[in-house]
Amino acid sequence: MEAEREKSGDFPIFKICSKIEAGFAELYHYYSELFSEDFDASALWKKVANEEENHLRQFEFADRIYRDADFKVLVDAGRSRMVCEKLGSLLEHVRQTPPTLETALEKAIEMEEVLADLHMTAAVEFADESIQKLFKAMAASDQEHIQSLRRYLTIQQLSHTEMNG
């Protein structure tokens, strides 16, 4: 069944996306502080947190500018809200039970993959190509986050193998 075109003001897609980006930024800033004794890890978390904040600002800007843009929703809004809830639960959990660096990396990769799958290139199709480009750029940035986190996880796993091997 093909989704009907609607106006972004009728479906708060930018607000939902802003909330997701804010949640990721908060989680990554928390990890930056949690792992502050490991300079490289802390710097990586701070870098991705700042990039998520940039995405948040882009969504807020898009909400103001493109509130009446034509688009077609290709994903269930409930799924977007579920990502928000899952992210909120993860943040609450890690604050109560701080993870190891490896676990934090693994969970962040898992959540980033969910976000990338949900991201706007798959979730929304805009009639205005300039808006569509914005979402494609953010999706590409999410893929870079995943690759950066995976590289660092691999380094961590290799260093543990060398120490235990």
Helices and strands as residue ranges (DSSP letters): E 5-7, G 8-10, H 13-34, H 39-65, E 70-73, H 77-96, H 101-118, H 120-123, E 124-126, H 129-164
